[in-house]
Structures are given as structure tokens and as C-alpha cells.
């Protein structure tokens, strides 16, 4: 049984973040992170037992706190919740997170580390094996021309 660890609100906010990290390209037929379920991959990863991967307990703490702090900053700076921000505003927020220059509430870890964790998990959720909860229906593999086995189609 797969257990998701993120709340629906956290999931929506993480979808918004991941769509800026992997926005997709309609003209090229490349789906966005939310279209392939990258945030669901993270939620399922956080719901796994710690022996699956030693960093799961750290990520379980990091994600909800980091998302909450980013949402608070988004509401203060832009007057909108994280999942409702316009692309450019969210890009600015993520660039500042990557550079470690966001001020305001305290983050649960170094800002660049949080950004790298988001980015790493976004790529895993987009391009990893669909059995782990991301890359829904192997859409990203198909989009980039990765050879699919008949069972993956």
C-alpha cells in the first residue's frame, strides 16, 4: 500500500514549484512536472519507511516546513499563496532560494540545500521509473524518446 505524506495543499504548492523547475514544452511534446506526477513521487517517497532510504526522515521534516516558509514569503511579497503565484514571481522566489538570499522566517535547512533537494526530486519524479509514483504512464520517457517496453506503454 502506497502512503502519501503531503497534504493536498502541500502537494499543490509542490506541483507549482516543480512546474517551474520542469515546465515542459507543449510545442516539443514534453510534459511538465505536474503532468507526470513529480510531486506525487515526492509525497510517496516521504511516506515510505525510513529503511527504504536513510534520508526519508529528514525529508519528511524538510518538505512541509520549507513549503510553509516559502508560502509565507510568497504571501508577504506577492500577496498570493505559493500555488497561485505567477510564473515570474515564483521564478524569482526559487532563484533567491537557490542563492540562499531569502529573508524572513527561518528555514529547516540551508536554502541552497532545499533548492537542490527540490530539483533532485523533481528530476527523479519526472524521469524515474513510473513504479515509484512519478513519470506517470512513462510520459516523460516517451517524450524524450526513451525506448519503452510493451508493459510501459
Backbone bond lengths (Angstrom), bond angles and torsions (degrees), N, CA, C in turn:
res aa  C-N    CA-C-N  psi(-1)  N-CA   C-N-CA  omega(-1)  CA-C   N-CA-C  phi
1 X - - - 1.455 - - 1.530 109.61 -
2 X 1.313 116.28 128.78 1.448 121.03 -179.95 1.523 109.32 -90.95
3 X 1.333 115.24 132.48 1.460 121.67 -179.16 1.519 108.73 -115.99
4 X 1.330 115.94 126.23 1.468 120.30 175.76 1.519 108.75 -90.87
5 X 1.322 116.44 137.59 1.459 121.43 -176.00 1.525 113.54 -97.51
6 X 1.317 118.39 -23.49 1.461 121.04 -177.44 1.522 110.73 -86.12
7 X 1.326 115.75 145.35 1.459 120.44 174.17 1.530 108.71 -72.72
8 X 1.327 118.45 163.04 1.465 119.42 176.93 1.539 113.01 -56.52
9 X 1.322 117.03 -36.92 1.468 120.31 179.00 1.526 110.62 -67.41
10 X 1.336 116.96 -46.30 1.470 120.37 177.72 1.523 110.44 -61.72
11 X 1.322 116.19 -38.91 1.463 121.32 179.29 1.529 110.63 -61.60
12 X 1.327 116.80 -45.23 1.469 121.19 179.58 1.528 111.23 -63.37
13 X 1.321 116.31 -39.31 1.465 119.92 178.94 1.521 110.83 -68.77
14 X 1.334 116.88 -39.61 1.459 119.66 177.97 1.524 110.62 -68.34
15 X 1.324 117.92 -35.96 1.470 120.96 173.57 1.529 110.22 -56.15
16 X 1.328 116.82 -45.44 1.470 121.03 -179.45 1.521 110.75 -61.98
17 X 1.338 116.58 -44.50 1.469 120.79 178.87 1.523 110.09 -61.15
18 X 1.316 115.59 -49.43 1.465 119.76 -175.45 1.521 112.54 -67.93
19 X 1.330 117.18 -29.67 1.465 119.34 175.78 1.526 112.11 -67.74
20 X 1.312 117.81 -23.24 1.466 120.16 175.04 1.526 110.33 -81.98
21 X 1.333 117.04 -29.14 1.469 121.05 178.45 1.531 111.12 -78.41
22 X 1.328 116.83 -34.05 1.469 122.93 177.32 1.524 107.58 -137.05
23 X 1.360 115.91 79.37 1.462 119.19 -173.35 1.520 114.93 -72.77
24 X 1.287 117.43 -17.92 1.455 119.20 -176.20 1.518 110.81 79.50
25 X 1.311 115.89 173.60 1.458 122.10 -178.86 1.521 107.72 -147.86
26 X 1.316 116.22 104.63 1.463 121.28 -176.50 1.523 111.26 -59.16
27 X 1.329 116.93 -42.79 1.463 120.43 -177.62 1.524 111.99 -64.19
28 X 1.329 116.63 -33.20 1.462 121.02 179.94 1.532 112.11 -90.44
29 X 1.329 116.82 -5.32 1.458 120.75 -179.85 1.521 113.76 75.62
30 X 1.334 116.49 24.73 1.465 120.92 -179.74 1.524 108.33 -101.02
31 X 1.330 117.62 120.72 1.464 120.57 -178.11 1.522 112.48 -73.13
32 X 1.317 115.69 160.57 1.466 121.02 176.06 1.525 109.30 -83.66
33 X 1.324 115.26 169.45 1.468 121.37 179.59 1.527 111.37 -58.00
34 X 1.328 117.63 -41.56 1.472 118.86 -178.98 1.522 111.47 -69.48
35 X 1.312 117.61 -31.98 1.458 120.65 179.73 1.526 112.63 -67.39
36 X 1.323 116.90 -25.14 1.470 119.60 179.13 1.523 112.67 -105.04
37 X 1.337 117.61 2.49 1.464 120.53 173.95 1.511 116.20 81.94
38 X 1.327 118.34 32.97 1.465 120.64 -179.16 1.527 112.18 -62.13
39 X 1.331 117.79 -40.25 1.472 119.88 179.06 1.527 110.63 -67.77
40 X 1.317 117.36 -33.31 1.470 120.46 176.45 1.531 109.26 -64.44
41 X 1.322 116.52 -40.64 1.469 120.47 176.15 1.529 109.69 -54.72
42 X 1.332 117.09 -47.06 1.468 121.05 -179.47 1.522 110.23 -63.36
43 X 1.329 116.96 -45.72 1.454 120.45 -179.00 1.534 111.19 -60.08
44 X 1.316 116.79 -40.75 1.465 120.62 177.19 1.526 111.22 -69.04
45 X 1.325 116.86 -38.95 1.466 121.08 177.39 1.526 110.10 -59.65
46 X 1.318 116.63 -45.13 1.468 120.86 -179.76 1.520 111.75 -67.62
47 X 1.310 117.36 -23.95 1.456 121.71 179.45 1.527 114.07 -84.45
48 X 1.323 116.49 -4.86 1.463 119.92 -178.94 1.525 110.79 -78.48
49 X 1.310 115.04 160.44 1.459 120.86 177.22 1.529 109.68 -67.99
50 X 1.333 117.70 142.75 1.463 120.92 -179.54 1.537 114.87 -52.98
51 X 1.334 120.68 -34.50 1.467 117.82 178.89 1.527 114.32 -62.69
52 X 1.340 117.79 -18.30 1.462 120.49 178.51 1.525 109.35 -61.59
53 X 1.328 116.01 -42.71 1.458 120.76 176.83 1.521 107.58 -155.95
54 X 1.312 116.01 132.17 1.468 120.59 -170.82 1.528 114.23 -62.12
55 X 1.324 118.92 -21.26 1.470 120.17 -177.87 1.530 113.85 -88.46
56 X 1.325 118.16 -4.84 1.466 120.88 -178.30 1.532 112.17 -52.48
57 X 1.351 120.10 -48.10 1.472 118.29 179.80 1.533 113.22 -60.67
58 X 1.312 117.54 -36.69 1.465 121.04 178.00 1.524 110.26 -65.74
59 X 1.314 116.52 -44.78 1.465 120.60 -179.79 1.522 111.48 -66.49
60 X 1.323 117.03 -33.83 1.468 120.74 178.54 1.523 111.41 -61.24
61 X 1.310 116.23 -32.85 1.459 121.33 176.83 1.525 110.67 -82.20
62 X 1.324 115.59 -43.23 1.460 121.32 -174.22 1.528 112.71 -62.75
63 X 1.318 118.17 -50.40 1.461 120.71 -172.78 1.528 114.10 -59.46
64 X 1.331 119.65 -55.71 1.470 117.82 -178.18 1.531 112.92 -61.47
65 X 1.335 116.87 -39.20 1.465 119.26 -179.65 1.515 111.44 -69.51
66 X 1.324 117.48 -44.83 1.473 120.27 -179.61 1.527 110.69 -63.80
67 X 1.315 117.02 -42.41 1.470 120.49 178.96 1.528 110.12 -63.42
68 X 1.326 117.25 -42.20 1.472 120.78 179.70 1.528 111.24 -63.36
69 X 1.329 117.17 -42.60 1.472 120.57 179.58 1.522 109.89 -66.08
70 X 1.327 117.80 -44.37 1.463 120.55 178.26 1.523 111.38 -62.07
71 X 1.317 116.53 -38.49 1.461 120.00 177.49 1.525 110.92 -64.37
72 X 1.324 116.45 -42.20 1.465 120.46 178.79 1.530 110.37 -62.57
73 X 1.319 117.23 -42.86 1.471 121.06 178.14 1.529 109.99 -64.86
74 X 1.334 117.31 -42.09 1.468 121.15 179.42 1.527 110.87 -60.58
75 X 1.323 116.21 -43.25 1.462 119.23 -179.44 1.526 111.16 -67.32
76 X 1.335 116.81 -38.00 1.460 120.37 179.40 1.530 110.97 -68.83
77 X 1.323 117.28 -47.01 1.471 121.46 -175.55 1.520 113.90 -77.97
78 X 1.330 116.19 -40.82 1.458 119.76 -169.44 1.526 113.68 -117.39
79 X 1.329 117.61 -6.01 1.453 121.03 179.11 1.518 114.62 70.03
80 X 1.320 116.47 23.31 1.463 120.60 179.48 1.523 109.42 -144.87
81 X 1.316 115.30 151.85 1.457 118.49 177.18 1.531 109.34 -70.42
82 X 1.297 115.08 161.25 1.460 122.42 -175.40 1.525 112.39 -53.71
83 X 1.327 117.00 -42.20 1.462 120.10 -177.72 1.525 113.30 -76.90
84 X 1.324 117.68 -6.67 1.469 121.48 179.48 1.530 112.80 -109.50
85 X 1.328 117.13 0.87 1.467 120.05 -178.81 1.518 111.75 -67.05
86 X 1.319 115.34 147.56 1.460 120.98 173.01 1.530 107.41 -71.21
87 X 1.301 116.51 155.67 1.454 121.88 -176.80 1.514 114.85 -52.09
88 X 1.332 116.85 -47.94 1.465 120.63 -177.47 1.525 111.34 -63.72
89 X 1.328 117.30 -39.35 1.467 120.50 179.58 1.524 110.69 -66.80
90 X 1.319 116.72 -41.97 1.465 120.30 178.45 1.524 110.58 -67.70
91 X 1.331 117.23 -37.63 1.470 120.51 175.38 1.525 110.66 -59.55
92 X 1.327 116.83 -44.20 1.461 121.31 179.17 1.531 110.34 -61.14
93 X 1.314 116.28 -44.11 1.462 121.24 178.97 1.530 110.89 -61.44
94 X 1.321 117.08 -44.24 1.460 121.04 -179.22 1.527 112.05 -69.35
95 X 1.331 117.49 -37.25 1.475 119.77 176.14 1.528 110.59 -62.65
96 X 1.330 115.95 -40.61 1.466 119.85 178.25 1.525 111.12 -67.32
97 X 1.318 117.19 -38.34 1.468 121.02 176.27 1.521 109.93 -62.36
98 X 1.314 117.10 -44.89 1.463 121.85 179.49 1.521 111.01 -61.16
99 X 1.329 116.58 -39.44 1.467 121.25 -179.53 1.526 112.30 -80.62
100 X 1.317 117.20 -13.47 1.461 120.75 -179.16 1.516 113.33 76.23
101 X 1.335 117.15 29.98 1.466 120.80 -174.19 1.531 114.23 -110.88
102 X 1.330 117.98 8.33 1.463 119.66 177.93 1.518 109.54 -73.39
103 X 1.316 115.02 135.39 1.461 119.79 176.81 1.519 108.89 -114.05
104 X 1.293 114.98 159.62 1.461 120.01 -179.25 1.512 109.38 127.53
105 X 1.322 116.44 -136.79 1.460 120.09 -177.33 1.527 111.59 -60.81
106 X 1.286 115.24 156.83 1.458 122.13 -178.54 1.525 110.89 -75.83
107 X 1.315 116.33 135.90 1.456 122.83 177.61 1.527 109.93 -88.79
108 X 1.343 117.84 154.83 1.464 120.65 -179.40 1.521 113.59 -75.62
109 X 1.316 117.86 -8.43 1.465 122.85 179.02 1.528 106.93 -159.06
110 X 1.331 115.88 175.31 1.460 120.40 177.60 1.536 108.84 -59.49
111 X 1.316 116.31 136.06 1.459 120.98 -176.61 1.537 113.00 -56.49
112 X 1.344 119.43 -46.39 1.467 118.08 178.55 1.537 112.73 -61.04
113 X 1.321 117.10 -33.48 1.468 120.47 177.21 1.532 110.71 -66.55
114 X 1.323 116.81 -40.35 1.466 120.45 177.06 1.528 109.69 -62.02
115 X 1.331 116.57 -45.53 1.461 120.14 179.11 1.529 110.30 -59.99
116 X 1.321 117.50 -46.85 1.469 121.13 -179.81 1.527 111.57 -61.85
117 X 1.322 116.65 -37.02 1.465 120.60 178.28 1.522 109.89 -66.16
118 X 1.330 117.20 -45.57 1.466 120.82 176.47 1.532 110.10 -57.67
119 X 1.324 116.94 -47.96 1.460 122.11 -176.53 1.529 110.95 -64.00
120 X 1.318 116.73 -46.55 1.458 121.21 -179.60 1.533 110.54 -60.45
121 X 1.323 116.05 -46.45 1.460 119.17 -179.26 1.526 111.93 -70.98
122 X 1.303 117.71 -29.80 1.461 120.70 175.19 1.528 109.45 -62.60
123 X 1.321 116.77 -48.27 1.464 120.43 179.92 1.522 111.36 -64.15
124 X 1.336 116.55 -40.51 1.460 119.37 177.69 1.530 110.85 -62.99
125 X 1.331 116.15 -42.76 1.456 120.98 -179.83 1.516 113.24 -68.55
126 X 1.323 116.59 -27.91 1.465 120.63 179.69 1.529 112.63 -85.06
127 X 1.322 116.91 -41.23 1.461 120.03 -169.66 1.524 114.62 -112.10
128 X 1.336 117.24 -4.40 1.460 120.23 -179.22 1.519 112.83 -76.41
129 X 1.300 114.53 178.65 1.458 121.32 178.91 1.526 109.64 -65.66
130 X 1.332 117.77 129.84 1.464 120.73 -177.78 1.531 114.72 -57.59
131 X 1.297 118.09 -23.19 1.474 118.86 -178.49 1.515 112.66 -64.35
132 X 1.349 118.32 -13.48 1.468 121.79 179.21 1.526 112.11 -92.92
133 X 1.332 117.51 3.51 1.455 120.33 172.16 1.509 116.14 106.75
134 X 1.312 118.11 -10.52 1.463 121.26 176.79 1.527 109.49 -110.47
135 X 1.315 115.83 -167.95 1.469 121.78 178.81 1.531 110.22 44.61
136 X 1.325 113.37 52.00 1.475 121.73 -176.48 1.524 111.39 -48.25
137 X 1.322 114.85 127.14 1.476 123.11 179.24 1.529 112.07 54.42
138 X 1.321 116.36 26.18 1.472 122.42 179.23 1.537 111.38 55.87
139 X 1.339 116.48 29.44 1.471 121.18 -177.15 1.526 112.53 -60.26
140 X 1.345 116.48 -38.87 1.460 118.16 -178.83 1.529 110.59 -70.92
141 X 1.308 116.64 -40.10 1.463 119.67 176.76 1.526 110.35 -59.02
142 X 1.316 114.92 -45.14 1.461 119.67 179.60 1.530 110.63 -62.00
143 X 1.332 116.37 -42.08 1.468 120.96 -177.48 1.525 112.54 -64.05
144 X 1.330 116.58 -33.24 1.477 118.95 -177.58 1.532 112.19 -96.53
145 X 1.342 116.31 3.16 1.456 120.40 176.68 1.518 114.61 82.79
146 X 1.321 117.13 18.20 1.464 120.33 177.79 1.521 108.07 -69.49
147 X 1.329 118.27 131.43 1.472 118.99 -177.57 1.531 111.95 -65.94
148 X 1.331 115.98 128.42 1.457 121.74 -177.73 1.526 109.80 -102.86
149 X 1.328 114.56 143.10 1.456 119.78 171.45 1.526 107.48 -77.95
150 X 1.318 118.44 156.77 1.475 120.24 -179.03 1.534 113.07 -53.24
151 X 1.309 118.62 -36.52 1.473 121.38 -178.90 1.521 112.31 -68.22
152 X 1.317 118.63 -19.70 1.469 122.66 -177.71 1.534 112.23 -90.61
153 X 1.303 117.55 -7.18 1.462 120.60 -177.65 1.491 111.49 -85.90
